[in-house]
Amino acid sequence: MHIVNQVMNEMGTTKEEICCAAEAEKDTGEKCDVNCKIEGEFDSDGMFVWYGNAKKILFNILYAYRTLIKKQSRFQAACELDILESTLYEYECGKRKIQQADIIKILNGYNMRLEELFPSLVSYDGRKTFLPLNPVMSLNLDGKDYDLLEDELYVADDGGIVDSWPVFPIQRYDADGRSLLKYMPDELTIDEYANSDELIFIKDDFTYYEKDIDGLKLPPNYLPFFGKDIVKNKQKNSQAGRHVKFVTQPEFLTDYKISLKSTTRKITFSLHDYVFSNSPWYAMLRDEEYFQKGELKFIGEKIPENECIVWPDGQYVRILELYIAKYPYQYKYLKHAFVCNGPYLNWTIYEAKE
């Protein structure tokens, strides 16, 4: 009995509260919140206060997931996850780093992925390792988007927006949340560097951390990010050209080739420049079984310029860029801007020449 009382004391509750909650639920069918009130848990506007320091603790969505998806009190979550209620609160608000053993409990108990629990994490090696390269500005929970700048969900302890900005050197994690080595920007893979918002590479003196790409063979869709052209020999004239049209589901051929059919004809394209680049991410396509799993999808707005072949781990090949590279004198587009599009922080906007 002493152990039971000690556990209840750690959870911030009593036997009477548990019995009261159980009776209320049995009589009314309503869940009774037996959380103790914690000073500083919410601000005056009812927003949950995050105390974590981005240099030491990854931002997690444990509080939002528990309350908005699971609709559990902290006591109920503590029982389900087998984590002390007081510890759970410290995890939720960033006062304490989530221990690796408890990460496993949360992922298994809530059927979550590591990058769902810690939304700043991204992976470009088949989910073997993760890096916190994605500043969290919004959350998508159960199909609903929450803007951390506008929606009353989280607030930093200083009253500002939650800081999830990468701080170099950054920690790499394995798929179970274990800490691995720390990395500087020039030590990132080409995928980790090219797919990150360039703003995270600004130094305190407003210069940039730059990665040396000399001698690297980049996947063609990365070339515009580094000021390079997809077309190896630039066009010699500026005449208007044809516009890319919608295509049908690709046919995957041998030797990493695909066949695409538009309204007019069927054309074969080689993806060797992607598959055999210096990208570890695109090197996954060398597995022929995985290569065959590509699907035709739109990334963002449903326009021909956004039609892509996308693989399960997120690699993509843009149909437009295949046509531009193969027929530079027929399909003439200008690089217009770089924006965020869906899950991709860097996306080239093309403007067709009229």
C-alpha positions as CSV (number, residue, x, y, z in Angstrom):
1,M,0.0,0.0,0.0
2,H,2.9,2.3,0.7
3,I,4.0,1.9,-3.0
4,V,0.5,2.7,-4.2
5,N,0.4,5.9,-2.0
6,Q,3.9,6.9,-3.2
7,V,2.8,6.5,-6.9
8,M,-0.4,8.5,-6.3
9,N,1.6,11.2,-4.6
10,E,4.0,11.4,-7.6
11,M,1.0,11.6,-9.9
12,G,-0.4,14.5,-7.9
13,T,-3.7,12.7,-7.1
14,T,-5.3,10.8,-4.2
15,K,-7.3,7.7,-3.8
16,E,-10.5,9.7,-3.2
17,E,-10.0,11.6,-6.5
18,I,-9.5,8.4,-8.4
19,C,-12.7,6.9,-6.9
20,C,-14.6,10.1,-7.6
21,A,-13.5,10.0,-11.2
22,A,-14.4,6.4,-11.6
23,E,-17.9,6.9,-10.1
24,A,-18.5,10.0,-12.2
25,E,-17.6,8.1,-15.3
26,K,-19.7,5.1,-14.4
27,D,-22.8,7.3,-13.5
28,T,-22.6,9.9,-16.3
29,G,-20.4,8.4,-19.0
30,E,-18.3,11.6,-18.9
31,K,-14.6,11.6,-18.4
32,C,-13.5,13.3,-15.2
33,D,-10.3,15.4,-15.3
34,V,-8.2,14.5,-12.3
35,N,-5.2,16.6,-13.2
36,C,-3.9,18.7,-10.5
37,K,-3.6,22.4,-11.3
38,I,-0.1,23.4,-12.1
39,E,1.1,26.9,-11.7
40,G,2.4,28.3,-15.0
41,E,0.9,25.6,-17.2
42,F,-1.2,28.1,-19.1
43,D,-0.9,31.9,-19.8
44,S,-3.7,34.4,-19.2
45,D,-5.2,33.6,-22.6
46,G,-5.4,29.9,-21.9
47,M,-2.4,29.0,-24.2
48,F,-0.2,26.1,-23.1
49,V,3.2,27.4,-22.1
50,W,6.3,25.9,-23.6
51,Y,9.5,26.3,-21.5
52,G,11.9,24.4,-23.7
53,N,15.2,25.8,-25.0
54,A,15.8,24.9,-28.6
55,K,19.5,24.4,-27.9
56,K,18.8,21.6,-25.5
57,I,15.2,20.2,-26.0
58,L,13.2,19.3,-29.1
59,F,9.8,20.8,-29.4
60,N,7.2,18.0,-29.0
61,I,3.4,17.9,-29.6
62,L,2.6,15.6,-26.7
63,Y,0.2,18.1,-25.0
64,A,-1.6,18.9,-28.3
65,Y,-1.9,15.2,-29.2
66,R,-3.1,14.2,-25.8
67,T,-5.8,16.9,-25.5
68,L,-6.9,17.3,-29.1
69,I,-6.6,13.8,-30.5
70,K,-6.7,11.4,-27.6
71,K,-8.9,13.8,-25.5
72,Q,-7.3,12.5,-22.4
73,S,-6.6,14.0,-19.0
74,R,-2.9,14.0,-18.1
75,F,-3.7,11.4,-15.4
76,Q,-5.3,9.1,-18.0
77,A,-2.3,9.5,-20.3
78,A,0.0,8.8,-17.5
79,C,-1.8,5.5,-16.7
80,E,-1.9,4.5,-20.4
81,L,1.8,5.4,-21.1
82,D,3.1,4.2,-17.7
83,I,4.8,7.6,-17.1
84,L,4.4,9.6,-13.9
85,E,2.0,12.4,-14.3
86,S,4.4,15.0,-13.0
87,T,7.1,13.7,-15.5
88,L,4.5,13.8,-18.3
89,Y,3.8,17.5,-17.6
90,E,7.6,18.3,-17.7
91,Y,7.9,16.5,-21.0
92,E,4.8,18.3,-22.5
93,C,6.0,21.8,-21.5
94,G,9.7,21.3,-22.4
95,K,11.0,21.6,-18.8
96,R,12.5,18.2,-19.2
97,K,14.0,16.2,-22.2
98,I,11.9,13.1,-23.0
99,Q,14.0,10.1,-21.9
100,Q,14.6,7.6,-24.7
101,A,12.8,4.8,-22.9
102,D,9.7,7.1,-22.5
103,I,9.9,8.1,-26.2
104,I,9.4,4.4,-27.0
105,K,6.5,4.2,-24.6
106,I,4.8,7.2,-26.2
107,L,5.4,6.1,-29.8
108,N,4.0,2.6,-29.1
109,G,1.2,3.8,-26.8
110,Y,0.0,6.5,-29.1
111,N,0.9,4.7,-32.4
112,M,3.0,7.7,-33.5
113,R,6.2,8.1,-35.6
114,L,9.2,9.9,-34.2
115,E,8.7,12.8,-36.6
116,E,5.1,13.2,-35.5
117,L,6.0,13.5,-31.9
118,F,8.9,15.9,-32.7
119,P,7.7,17.8,-35.9
120,S,11.0,19.5,-36.5
121,L,12.7,16.2,-37.4
122,V,13.2,15.2,-41.0
123,S,14.9,12.2,-42.5
124,Y,16.5,11.7,-45.9
125,D,17.8,8.2,-45.5
126,G,14.7,6.0,-45.3
127,R,13.9,7.0,-41.7
128,K,17.2,5.5,-40.4
129,T,18.2,8.8,-38.9
130,F,16.6,12.2,-38.2
131,L,17.8,15.8,-37.9
132,P,15.8,18.8,-36.5
133,L,16.0,20.9,-39.7
134,N,12.4,22.0,-40.0
135,P,11.4,25.0,-38.0
136,V,7.8,24.3,-36.7
137,M,5.4,27.1,-37.8
138,S,2.2,25.0,-38.0
139,L,0.8,21.7,-36.9
140,N,-1.6,19.3,-38.6
141,L,-3.6,17.3,-36.1
142,D,-6.3,14.9,-37.3
143,G,-6.6,16.8,-40.6
144,K,-6.8,20.2,-39.0
145,D,-4.1,22.8,-39.4
146,Y,-3.0,24.9,-36.5
147,D,-0.8,28.0,-37.1
148,L,1.5,28.6,-34.2
149,L,1.6,32.3,-35.0
150,E,-2.2,32.7,-34.9
151,D,-4.0,29.8,-33.2
152,E,-4.2,29.8,-29.4
153,L,-2.4,26.6,-28.8
154,Y,1.2,27.0,-27.7
155,V,3.1,30.0,-26.4
156,A,6.7,30.4,-25.3
157,D,7.4,31.2,-21.7
158,D,8.4,34.8,-22.7
159,G,5.1,35.3,-24.4
160,G,6.4,34.8,-28.0
161,I,6.2,32.0,-30.5
162,V,7.7,28.6,-29.6
163,D,11.3,28.5,-30.7
164,S,12.1,25.4,-32.8
165,W,14.8,27.0,-34.9
166,P,17.8,24.7,-35.6
167,V,20.9,25.5,-33.6
168,F,24.2,24.3,-35.0
169,P,25.8,21.9,-34.4
170,I,22.6,20.0,-34.5
171,Q,21.9,16.6,-33.0
172,R,21.2,13.6,-35.2
173,Y,18.8,10.9,-33.8
174,D,18.1,7.3,-34.7
175,A,14.5,6.0,-35.4
176,D,14.0,5.4,-31.7
177,G,15.0,8.8,-30.6
178,R,18.5,7.9,-29.4
179,S,21.1,10.8,-29.7
180,L,23.8,10.2,-32.2
181,L,26.5,12.7,-33.4
182,K,26.2,16.4,-33.9
183,Y,26.6,18.0,-37.3
184,M,27.5,21.4,-38.8
185,P,25.9,22.5,-42.1
186,D,28.9,21.5,-44.2
187,E,28.7,18.0,-42.7
188,L,25.0,17.4,-43.8
189,T,24.2,15.2,-46.8
190,I,23.3,17.0,-50.0
191,D,19.7,16.1,-49.4
192,E,19.6,17.5,-45.9
193,Y,21.2,20.7,-47.0
194,A,19.3,21.2,-50.3
195,N,15.9,20.5,-48.8
196,S,16.2,22.9,-45.9
197,D,15.1,26.5,-45.7
198,E,18.2,28.6,-46.4
199,L,17.3,30.9,-43.5
200,I,18.4,28.2,-41.0
201,F,21.9,28.6,-42.3
202,I,22.3,32.3,-41.5
203,K,25.1,32.9,-39.0
204,D,25.1,35.5,-36.2
205,D,27.1,37.9,-38.5
206,F,24.4,37.5,-41.3
207,T,26.7,35.4,-43.5
208,Y,25.7,31.9,-44.6
209,Y,26.9,28.5,-43.8
210,E,27.6,27.2,-47.3
211,K,28.1,23.6,-48.4
212,D,30.8,22.9,-51.0
213,I,29.1,21.1,-53.9
214,D,32.2,21.1,-56.2
215,G,32.6,17.6,-57.6
216,L,29.1,16.5,-56.5
217,K,26.6,15.2,-59.0
218,L,23.3,16.7,-57.9
219,P,19.8,15.3,-58.8
220,P,18.5,17.6,-61.5
221,N,15.7,19.0,-59.3
222,Y,18.4,20.3,-56.9
223,L,20.3,22.2,-59.6
224,P,18.2,25.4,-59.5
225,F,18.7,25.7,-55.7
226,F,22.4,26.2,-56.3
227,G,22.0,28.6,-59.2
228,K,22.5,25.9,-61.9
229,D,20.5,25.1,-64.9
230,I,18.8,21.8,-65.6
231,V,19.6,22.1,-69.3
232,K,23.3,21.2,-69.7
233,N,23.7,23.4,-72.8
234,K,21.7,26.6,-72.5
235,Q,19.1,27.5,-75.1
236,K,20.4,29.7,-77.9
237,N,17.2,31.4,-78.6
238,S,14.3,32.9,-76.7
239,Q,11.4,31.8,-78.8
240,A,8.2,30.6,-77.0
241,G,7.8,26.9,-76.7
242,R,5.3,24.2,-76.0
243,H,3.7,23.8,-72.6
244,V,3.8,20.6,-70.6
245,K,0.5,18.8,-70.4
246,F,-0.9,16.3,-67.9
247,V,0.4,12.8,-68.2
248,T,-0.9,9.4,-67.2
249,Q,0.5,7.0,-64.5
250,P,4.1,6.2,-65.5
251,E,5.2,2.8,-66.8
252,F,8.3,1.7,-65.0
253,L,10.8,0.1,-67.3
254,T,14.2,-1.6,-66.8
255,D,17.4,0.3,-66.4
256,Y,15.7,3.0,-64.3
257,K,13.6,4.4,-67.2
258,I,10.0,5.4,-67.2
259,S,7.5,5.9,-70.0
260,L,5.0,8.8,-69.8
261,K,1.9,9.2,-71.9
262,S,0.3,12.6,-72.6
263,T,-2.6,13.4,-74.8
264,T,-0.4,13.1,-77.9
265,R,2.3,10.5,-77.5
266,K,4.3,8.2,-75.2
267,I,7.8,9.2,-74.3
268,T,10.6,7.4,-72.5
269,F,12.8,9.2,-69.9
270,S,15.9,8.0,-68.1
271,L,16.2,8.7,-64.4
272,H,19.9,7.9,-64.2
273,D,20.8,11.4,-63.3
274,Y,18.6,11.1,-60.2
275,V,19.3,7.5,-59.2
276,F,23.1,7.7,-59.7
277,S,23.7,11.2,-58.3
278,N,25.6,11.8,-55.0
279,S,22.3,11.9,-53.2
280,P,21.9,9.1,-50.6
281,W,18.1,9.8,-50.7
282,Y,17.7,9.3,-54.4
283,A,20.2,6.3,-54.2
284,M,17.3,4.4,-52.5
285,L,15.7,4.3,-56.0
286,R,18.5,1.9,-57.1
287,D,16.5,-0.8,-55.3
288,E,14.4,-1.9,-58.3
289,E,11.5,-3.0,-56.1
290,Y,11.4,0.4,-54.5
291,F,11.8,2.2,-57.8
292,Q,8.6,0.5,-59.0
293,K,6.7,2.1,-56.1
294,G,6.7,5.6,-57.6
295,E,3.2,7.1,-58.1
296,L,2.0,10.1,-60.1
297,K,0.9,12.9,-57.7
298,F,0.4,16.6,-57.6
299,I,2.5,18.5,-55.0
300,G,0.5,21.5,-54.2
301,E,-1.9,23.0,-56.8
302,K,-3.2,20.6,-59.5
303,I,-1.4,22.1,-62.4
304,P,1.0,20.5,-65.0
305,E,4.0,22.2,-63.4
306,N,3.3,20.4,-60.1
307,E,2.8,16.9,-61.5
308,C,5.4,14.6,-60.2
309,I,6.4,11.0,-59.6
310,V,6.7,10.6,-55.8
311,W,8.2,7.6,-53.9
312,P,7.1,6.4,-50.4
313,D,10.0,8.1,-48.7
314,G,9.3,11.5,-50.4
315,Q,11.8,11.5,-53.3
316,Y,10.2,13.2,-56.3
317,V,10.8,13.8,-60.0
318,R,9.0,16.6,-61.6
319,I,7.5,15.8,-65.0
320,L,8.1,19.4,-66.2
321,E,11.8,19.1,-65.5
322,L,12.0,15.8,-67.4
323,Y,10.6,17.5,-70.5
324,I,12.7,20.7,-70.1
325,A,15.9,18.6,-69.8
326,K,15.1,16.3,-72.8
327,Y,13.6,18.9,-75.1
328,P,15.1,22.3,-74.1
329,Y,14.3,23.9,-77.5
330,Q,10.6,22.8,-77.4
331,Y,9.7,23.4,-73.7
332,K,10.8,26.8,-72.6
333,Y,10.4,27.9,-69.0
334,L,12.0,30.5,-66.8
335,K,12.8,29.9,-63.2
336,H,10.6,32.5,-61.5
337,A,11.1,31.9,-57.7
338,F,11.7,29.4,-54.9
339,V,8.9,28.8,-52.5
340,C,7.7,26.2,-50.0
341,N,5.2,23.7,-51.5
342,G,3.5,21.2,-49.4
343,P,6.1,19.2,-47.4
344,Y,9.0,20.6,-49.5
345,L,10.6,23.7,-48.2
346,N,12.4,24.4,-51.5
347,W,10.4,24.3,-54.7
348,T,11.2,25.9,-58.0
349,I,8.4,28.0,-59.6
350,Y,8.6,27.9,-63.4
351,E,7.1,30.5,-65.7
352,A,6.3,29.4,-69.2
353,K,7.4,31.6,-72.1
354,E,4.4,32.8,-74.1
